[in-house]
Amino acid sequence: ARILLSWVPMVDMISRNDIAFDTVGSFGSGSCTHETTLAMVWPDVQFHAYDETDRYVPKRTTDAWEQLPNMHFTVFDFSSAVDRSFDFVFSIQTLEHILDMESALADLVAATAPGGFLYIDTPLYHEENDRQADLPRRLEVAWERHSHHHLGFSRLKMIERLERHGLEILDSGYSCSMARDQAALDYVRSTPGETREMVDERTGTELVRLYERLLRGSEAAYSDRFDEIDGCALERRPCAAIRVLARKPAP
């Protein structure tokens, strides 16, 4: 269920902007669930996933790779830039874990081929200086709970960062509505344990459709309040994550 909170929004943004690609680079791939699923959906696309460790990848995922010649995973310490570029680069819920986030973002841009696309998904945070009096304590709690160096990012400020790198913003929005997503998670948790562990095709399709409806319903409700949401105090935020799709200019 948690995977769907970020997987469905990314595929939705790819689809509604009608973008195509042959090579994909994922940075901070974690469990590699997104990458492996997409490699199944798009067998003609080459997927290259990078993370500093493989300890988060479950065995059933590595077993699936044996049937996916288009899926490639590399343990990479990120001490240097990746020596290749991709038509589509994505990073989901990763930048908040990196202390030097600006350098990491520059690496993502560098890994995006000219004319290619970059998708960023991170937790939402307002990033307003006048609201950060208790920031040290918030960061301490965030590190204790999730190993976060940053509380998250503002959609508007992330757009500004990408534009400073010369990227064109194609789309932006929110990937999680707090109340709606919680309702969906409660629904999933109420199903039998074996369904939660190994979802069959029918149940998986139903869950994807459920999250698509939640996503579109949330964006319709908030479409005229995007800037307001960007400025919400953390305790009152109606959304939990931002998503931004940008294009790197062709030479």
QUICOR-V646877 format. One line per field, one symbol per residue. ss: DSSP state (H for helix, E for strand, C for the rest). phi: phi as a letter, one per 30 degrees, with the letter a starting at -180 (. if undefined). burial: I if it has 9 or more other ideal C-beta (glycine too) atoms within 8 Angstrom, else O. A space follows every 10 residues. Layout:
BEGIN
ss=???
phi=???
burial=???
END
This chain:
BEGIN
ss=CHHHHHHHHH HHHHHHCCCC CCEEEEECCC CCHHHHHHHH HCCCCEEEEE ECCCCCCCHH HHHHHCCCCC EEEEECCCCC CCCCCEEEEE EECCHHHCCC HHHHHHHHHH HEEEEEEEEE EEEECCCCHH HCCCHHHHHH HHHHHHCCCC CCECHHHHHH HHHHCCEEEE EEEEEEEHHH HHHHHHHHHC CCHHHHHCCC HHHHHHHHHH HHHHHHHHHH HHCCCHHHHH CCCHHHCCEE EEEEEEEECC C
phi=.deddcdddd deddddchcb acbbccbidh didedddddd dbdccdcbcb adacdcdddd ddddddcbdc cbcbdbdidb dddabbdbcb bchbeddcdd dddddddddd dddeidbbcc bbddbdhced ccdceededd dddddbhcdb dkbdeddddd dddddidcdc aalbcbcedd dddddddddd deeddddbdd ddddddddde dddddddddd dcecbeddde cddedcddbc bcbbcbbded d
burial=IOIIIIIIII IIIIOOIOIO IOIIIIIIII OIIIIIIIII OOOOIOIIII IOOOOOIOOO IIOIIOOIOI IOIOOOOOOO OIOOIIIIII IIIIIIIIOO IOOIIIIIII IIIOOIIIII IIIIIIOOOO OOOOOOOIIO OIIOOOOIII IIIIIOIIIO IIIOIOIOII IIIIIIIIOI IOOIIOIIOO OOOOIIOOOO OOIIOOIIOI IIOIIIIIIO OIOOOIOOII OIOIOOIIII IIIIIIIIIO O
END
